[in-house]
């Protein structure tokens, strides 16, 4: 039964679109999102898991909202937290700020500090470094026949890239990985270690801030050619020094966004190729498809499930009145399966052109690191297409317990990767 026809038996009261257990057990609720796109594209959710919000599932509506940052603001919450009330950005001001929590004009002022380091030209200079990291990671598993693709490959490459860009020594990389998991996956029992969701995230954030506070002082005394130095010595457009908490917020965002989304796009991309082997054969036979393949991987996976915005004034979307102070939840994976935008949206097609997905966001909050993520994914999947003979599941895939990030925690595979010929 297709996803499109299977929605006929659904009703609004049966929609589980925010419960993290659903995402962990089943993956994305595409059946429910398809129902909403067809019947209730602007849907008032008043279920048991979270404070009420408006679910936005159509591509055009999400684009419309994202392009009106004055009307739909990032404050007071950027995420719809399930189960536990009062996560950062929910009902109270967070203890620190970063780009994702800022609105105009402040957002543009802070974004400009790092934007030049993530232009296509600047990112292209990193290509040899990313190629070396990718080769080293793949070389380390050449003699293995089974591995956890997440822990052994997809998590290591983007973590190494962002750590090197930040100037963090190799002996600290495991800590960065742990902090990232515990903040993004704070609601997952694997990362909680007996603490609550809020306690888990707070503990990891404090440790991350303590680490980068020390690094920041060091880089202010002895600047190096890395992003940590650029942040530590940054000046705002008015010439003032960046406040310390905003500096720490920048490090926080770069560590999380710099490795989580690329990691999950890589894992989800390989899963898509395993499920669609003809597409992997197509890429192996025609390496020129790598750019559209990466765009299709990003569309297909859409690692960030949602962001929330809050109406600053009464407004209307598709005949529904959104009151001032009410939140809208933008479901990006749903937009990237919108039948009005994508032909055969549930087909994984690495030759899809054009591909107007919004997995990197849209408008002024378009992902700062999108160019870097694209380059990393191009290099990773070019190398996999060149060296990976086969891959198949070696055990059950384990997803992150989260309705914010579509993460894969563990992905055991049987595989064969060839060594690079001298």
C-alpha positions as CSV (number, residue, x, y, z in Angstrom):
1,X,0.0,0.0,0.0
2,X,1.4,3.4,-1.0
3,X,1.8,6.2,1.5
4,X,-0.6,8.3,-0.5
5,X,-3.4,5.7,-0.4
6,X,-2.7,4.6,3.2
7,X,-3.7,8.0,4.5
8,X,-7.4,7.4,3.7
9,X,-8.0,5.7,7.1
10,X,-6.4,8.5,9.2
11,X,-8.2,11.3,11.0
12,X,-6.8,14.4,12.7
13,X,-7.1,12.8,16.1
14,X,-4.8,10.0,15.2
15,X,-1.8,12.1,14.2
16,X,1.3,11.4,16.1
17,X,3.7,14.1,14.7
18,X,5.7,15.3,17.7
19,X,6.1,12.3,20.1
20,X,9.8,11.3,20.2
21,X,9.1,7.6,20.8
22,X,7.3,7.5,17.4
23,X,10.4,8.8,15.6
24,X,12.7,6.4,17.5
25,X,10.5,3.4,16.7
26,X,9.3,4.2,13.2
27,X,11.3,7.0,11.6
28,X,9.6,10.0,10.1
29,X,5.7,10.0,10.2
30,X,5.4,10.5,6.4
31,X,2.0,8.8,6.4
32,X,0.7,11.4,8.8
33,X,2.4,14.3,7.1
34,X,0.9,13.2,3.7
35,X,-2.5,13.2,5.3
36,X,-2.0,16.7,6.6
37,X,-0.7,18.1,3.3
38,X,-3.8,16.7,1.6
39,X,-6.4,17.5,4.2
40,X,-5.2,19.9,6.9
41,X,-1.9,21.6,5.8
42,X,-2.3,24.2,8.6
43,X,-3.2,21.9,11.6
44,X,-3.8,22.9,15.2
45,X,-2.1,20.3,17.3
46,X,-3.5,20.0,20.8
47,X,-2.2,16.5,21.7
48,X,-0.7,15.2,24.9
49,X,3.0,15.5,24.1
50,X,3.6,19.3,23.9
51,X,2.1,22.7,24.3
52,X,-0.4,23.5,21.5
53,X,1.1,24.6,18.1
54,X,0.2,24.9,14.4
55,X,1.7,22.2,12.3
56,X,2.8,23.5,8.9
57,X,3.5,20.8,6.3
58,X,3.4,22.4,2.8
59,X,6.5,23.6,1.1
60,X,5.0,26.9,0.0
61,X,3.7,27.7,3.5
62,X,7.0,27.0,5.1
63,X,8.8,29.2,2.6
64,X,6.3,32.0,3.1
65,X,6.7,31.9,6.9
66,X,10.5,31.7,6.8
67,X,10.7,34.8,4.6
68,X,8.9,36.9,7.2
69,X,11.2,37.0,10.2
70,X,9.6,40.0,11.6
71,X,6.1,38.4,11.7
72,X,7.3,34.9,12.6
73,X,10.1,35.3,15.2
74,X,12.6,32.8,16.6
75,X,11.8,34.0,20.2
76,X,10.6,32.7,22.6
77,X,11.1,29.1,21.3
78,X,12.8,27.5,18.3
79,X,11.9,23.9,19.0
80,X,8.7,22.2,20.1
81,X,9.9,20.1,23.0
82,X,7.9,17.0,23.8
83,X,7.4,15.3,27.2
84,X,9.3,17.8,29.3
85,X,8.2,21.4,29.3
86,X,10.7,24.3,29.5
87,X,13.6,23.2,27.3
88,X,15.8,26.0,25.9
89,X,13.8,28.2,23.7
90,X,10.4,26.9,25.0
91,X,8.8,28.9,27.7
92,X,11.7,30.9,29.1
93,X,14.6,32.8,27.8
94,X,17.6,30.5,27.2
95,X,20.7,31.2,29.3
96,X,22.7,32.0,26.2
97,X,22.1,33.1,22.6
98,X,23.3,31.9,19.3
99,X,22.3,32.5,15.6
100,X,19.3,30.2,15.7
101,X,17.7,32.1,18.7
102,X,18.3,35.6,17.2
103,X,15.9,37.8,15.2
104,X,16.7,40.8,13.0
105,X,18.6,43.0,13.1
106,X,20.8,41.2,15.6
107,X,20.9,38.0,13.7
108,X,22.4,39.6,10.6
109,X,25.1,41.4,12.7
110,X,26.2,38.1,14.3
111,X,25.9,36.0,11.2
112,X,28.2,38.4,9.3
113,X,31.1,37.6,11.7
114,X,31.5,34.1,10.3
115,X,29.7,34.2,7.0
116,X,32.9,34.9,4.9
117,X,34.4,31.7,6.3
118,X,31.6,29.6,4.8
119,X,31.4,31.0,1.3
120,X,31.7,28.6,-1.6
121,X,35.3,29.9,-2.3
122,X,36.4,29.7,1.3
123,X,34.9,26.2,1.8
124,X,36.6,24.9,-1.4
125,X,40.0,25.6,0.1
126,X,39.1,23.0,2.7
127,X,38.7,20.3,0.1
128,X,42.2,18.7,0.5
129,X,41.7,18.5,4.3
130,X,38.3,16.9,4.0
131,X,39.6,14.4,1.4
132,X,42.4,13.4,3.7
133,X,40.1,13.0,6.7
134,X,37.7,10.9,4.6
135,X,40.4,8.6,3.2
136,X,41.9,8.1,6.7
137,X,38.5,7.1,8.2
138,X,37.8,4.7,5.3
139,X,41.3,3.3,5.4
140,X,40.8,2.4,9.1
141,X,37.9,0.0,8.3
142,X,39.4,-1.6,5.1
143,X,40.2,-4.9,7.0
144,X,36.8,-5.1,8.7
145,X,33.8,-7.0,7.4
146,X,31.3,-5.5,9.9
147,X,31.1,-2.1,11.6
148,X,28.7,0.4,13.1
149,X,28.5,2.8,10.2
150,X,27.6,5.7,12.5
151,X,30.3,5.3,15.1
152,X,33.1,4.1,12.7
153,X,32.5,6.3,9.7
154,X,29.6,8.8,9.4
155,X,30.2,10.4,12.8
156,X,34.0,10.6,12.5
157,X,34.3,12.5,9.3
158,X,32.3,15.7,10.1
159,X,33.4,15.7,13.7
160,X,37.1,15.7,12.6
161,X,36.4,18.4,10.0
162,X,34.7,20.8,12.5
163,X,37.2,20.0,15.3
164,X,40.1,20.8,13.0
165,X,38.4,24.0,11.8
166,X,37.9,25.0,15.5
167,X,41.5,24.1,16.3
168,X,40.6,21.5,18.9
169,X,43.3,18.9,19.5
170,X,42.6,15.3,18.6
171,X,42.6,14.1,22.2
172,X,39.5,16.3,22.8
173,X,37.4,15.0,19.9
174,X,35.7,12.3,21.9
175,X,34.5,14.9,24.3
176,X,33.0,17.0,21.5
177,X,31.2,13.9,20.2
178,X,29.8,13.1,23.7
179,X,28.6,16.7,24.3
180,X,27.0,16.8,20.9
181,X,25.1,13.5,21.5
182,X,24.0,14.6,25.0
183,X,22.7,18.0,23.9
184,X,20.9,16.9,20.7
185,X,19.9,13.5,22.1
186,X,19.1,14.7,25.6
187,X,15.7,12.9,25.5
188,X,17.3,9.6,24.6
189,X,17.9,7.2,27.5
190,X,21.3,6.1,26.0
191,X,22.7,9.5,26.6
192,X,20.9,10.5,29.8
193,X,22.9,8.3,32.3
194,X,20.0,8.5,34.8
195,X,19.4,12.2,34.5
196,X,16.4,14.0,33.1
197,X,16.2,15.4,29.6
198,X,16.9,18.9,30.8
199,X,19.6,17.9,33.3
200,X,21.4,15.9,30.5
201,X,21.4,18.9,28.1
202,X,22.4,21.3,30.9
203,X,25.3,19.2,32.1
204,X,26.7,18.8,28.6
205,X,26.3,22.5,27.8
206,X,28.1,23.6,30.9
207,X,31.0,21.2,30.2
208,X,31.2,22.4,26.6
209,X,31.1,26.1,27.7
210,X,33.9,25.5,30.2
211,X,36.0,23.9,27.6
212,X,35.5,26.7,25.0
213,X,35.9,29.4,27.6
214,X,39.4,28.1,28.3
215,X,40.1,27.8,24.5
216,X,38.7,31.3,24.0
217,X,41.1,32.9,26.6
218,X,44.0,31.0,25.0
219,X,43.1,32.2,21.5
220,X,42.8,35.8,22.7
221,X,46.3,35.6,24.0
222,X,47.8,33.6,21.1
223,X,45.6,33.7,18.0
224,X,45.9,30.9,15.5
225,X,44.5,30.4,12.0
226,X,41.3,28.7,13.1
227,X,37.7,29.5,13.7
228,X,38.1,29.6,17.5
229,X,40.5,32.5,17.1
230,X,38.1,34.3,14.8
231,X,35.3,34.0,17.3
232,X,37.5,34.8,20.3
233,X,38.7,38.1,18.7
234,X,35.5,39.0,16.8
235,X,34.1,42.5,16.6
236,X,30.5,43.4,15.9
237,X,29.8,45.7,13.0
238,X,29.7,48.7,15.4
239,X,33.3,47.8,16.5
240,X,32.3,46.4,19.9
241,X,33.7,43.1,21.1
242,X,31.4,40.2,21.0
243,X,30.0,39.5,24.5
244,X,31.5,36.3,26.1
245,X,28.2,34.4,26.3
246,X,27.5,35.1,22.6
247,X,31.0,33.8,21.8
248,X,30.2,30.6,23.7
249,X,26.9,30.4,21.9
250,X,28.8,30.5,18.6
251,X,31.1,27.6,19.7
252,X,28.0,25.7,20.9
253,X,26.2,26.0,17.6
254,X,29.2,25.2,15.4
255,X,30.0,22.0,17.4
256,X,26.4,20.8,17.2
257,X,25.4,21.9,13.7
258,X,28.9,21.2,12.3
259,X,28.8,17.5,12.9
260,X,25.2,16.4,13.7
261,X,23.5,17.2,10.5
262,X,26.2,15.9,8.1
263,X,26.6,12.8,10.2
264,X,22.9,12.0,9.9
265,X,22.8,12.9,6.2
266,X,25.7,10.5,5.6
267,X,24.0,7.7,7.6
268,X,20.6,8.3,6.0
269,X,22.2,8.5,2.6
270,X,23.9,5.2,2.8
271,X,20.6,3.7,4.1
272,X,18.9,5.1,1.1
273,X,21.5,3.5,-1.2
274,X,21.2,0.2,0.5
275,X,17.4,0.3,0.0
276,X,17.8,1.5,-3.6
277,X,20.9,-0.4,-4.9
278,X,20.2,0.6,-8.5
279,X,20.9,4.2,-7.5
280,X,24.2,3.4,-5.9
281,X,25.2,1.5,-9.1
282,X,24.1,4.5,-11.1
283,X,26.5,6.7,-9.0
284,X,29.3,4.3,-9.3
285,X,28.9,4.2,-13.1
286,X,28.6,7.9,-13.5
287,X,30.5,10.0,-10.9
288,X,29.3,13.2,-12.6
289,X,26.0,12.6,-10.7
290,X,27.6,13.4,-7.4
291,X,26.2,16.9,-7.0
292,X,22.5,16.1,-7.8
293,X,23.0,12.9,-5.7
294,X,24.0,14.9,-2.7
295,X,21.0,17.2,-3.1
296,X,18.7,14.2,-3.3
297,X,20.3,12.6,-0.2
298,X,19.8,15.9,1.7
299,X,16.2,16.1,0.5
300,X,15.5,12.4,1.2
301,X,17.0,12.5,4.7
302,X,16.2,16.1,5.8
303,X,18.2,15.7,9.1
304,X,16.5,18.6,10.9
305,X,12.9,17.7,11.4
306,X,11.5,21.0,12.5
307,X,12.0,24.5,13.8
308,X,9.4,26.6,15.5
309,X,8.5,30.2,15.0
310,X,6.1,32.5,17.0
311,X,3.6,35.0,15.5
312,X,4.4,38.5,16.6
313,X,0.9,39.7,15.4
314,X,-2.3,38.1,14.4
315,X,-2.0,36.7,10.8
316,X,-3.7,34.2,8.5
317,X,-2.5,31.2,6.7
318,X,-4.8,29.3,4.3
319,X,-7.8,30.7,6.1
320,X,-6.6,29.9,9.6
321,X,-6.0,32.7,12.0
322,X,-2.7,32.4,13.8
323,X,-2.9,34.6,16.9
324,X,-0.1,36.7,18.3
325,X,2.0,34.5,20.6
326,X,1.0,31.2,19.0
327,X,3.7,28.9,17.6
328,X,4.0,27.4,14.2
329,X,6.0,24.2,13.7
330,X,7.7,23.9,10.3
331,X,8.1,20.3,9.3
332,X,10.9,20.3,6.7
333,X,10.8,16.6,5.8
334,X,7.1,17.0,4.9
335,X,7.8,20.0,2.7
336,X,10.5,17.9,0.9
337,X,7.9,15.3,0.0
338,X,5.3,17.8,-1.2
339,X,3.5,16.4,-4.2
340,X,3.0,19.9,-5.6
341,X,6.7,20.6,-5.7
342,X,8.4,17.2,-6.4
343,X,7.5,14.7,-9.0
344,X,7.3,11.3,-7.5
345,X,8.4,12.6,-4.1
346,X,8.7,9.2,-2.5
347,X,11.2,8.0,-5.1
348,X,14.9,8.3,-4.3
349,X,16.3,9.6,-7.5
350,X,20.0,10.8,-7.6
351,X,19.4,12.5,-11.0
352,X,16.6,14.7,-9.7
353,X,16.9,18.2,-11.3
354,X,15.7,20.6,-10.3
355,X,15.6,19.8,-6.6
356,X,14.1,22.8,-4.6
357,X,14.4,21.1,-1.2
358,X,14.5,23.2,1.9
359,X,16.5,20.8,4.1
360,X,19.0,23.6,4.8
361,X,16.2,26.0,5.6
362,X,15.1,29.1,3.7
363,X,15.4,32.8,4.1
364,X,17.8,34.6,6.5
365,X,18.2,31.5,8.6
366,X,19.4,29.4,5.7
367,X,22.1,27.1,7.1
368,X,25.4,29.0,7.5
369,X,27.4,25.8,6.9
370,X,25.4,24.5,3.9
371,X,28.4,24.9,1.6
372,X,30.6,23.0,3.9
373,X,28.0,20.2,4.4
374,X,27.6,19.9,0.7
375,X,31.3,19.6,0.1
376,X,31.7,17.0,2.9
377,X,28.9,14.9,1.5
378,X,30.2,15.2,-2.1
379,X,33.6,13.9,-0.9
380,X,32.2,11.2,1.3
381,X,29.9,9.7,-1.3
382,X,32.4,10.1,-4.1
383,X,34.8,8.0,-2.0
384,X,32.1,5.5,-1.1
385,X,31.1,5.1,-4.7
386,X,34.7,4.6,-5.7
387,X,35.7,2.2,-2.9
388,X,32.6,0.5,-1.4
389,X,31.8,-2.8,-3.1
390,X,28.7,-3.6,-1.2
391,X,27.0,-2.8,2.1
392,X,24.0,-4.5,3.8
393,X,22.4,-4.4,7.2
394,X,24.1,-6.6,9.9
395,X,21.5,-5.8,12.6
396,X,18.7,-3.5,13.5
397,X,19.1,0.2,12.8
398,X,18.7,2.3,16.0
399,X,17.2,5.8,15.7
400,X,17.6,8.8,18.1
401,X,14.6,9.4,20.4
402,X,14.0,12.9,19.1
403,X,11.3,14.8,17.1
404,X,13.8,17.6,16.5
405,X,16.7,15.8,14.8
406,X,16.3,12.7,12.6
407,X,19.3,10.9,13.9
408,X,20.6,7.4,13.5
409,X,22.5,6.3,16.6
410,X,23.6,2.9,15.4
411,X,23.7,1.3,12.0
412,X,25.5,-2.1,11.9
413,X,26.5,-3.1,8.4
414,X,28.3,-5.9,6.6
415,X,30.5,-4.4,3.9
416,X,33.6,-4.4,1.9
417,X,35.7,-1.2,1.3
418,X,38.7,-1.4,-1.0
419,X,42.0,0.0,-0.1
420,X,43.3,2.9,-2.2
421,X,45.8,1.7,-4.8
422,X,49.2,3.3,-4.6
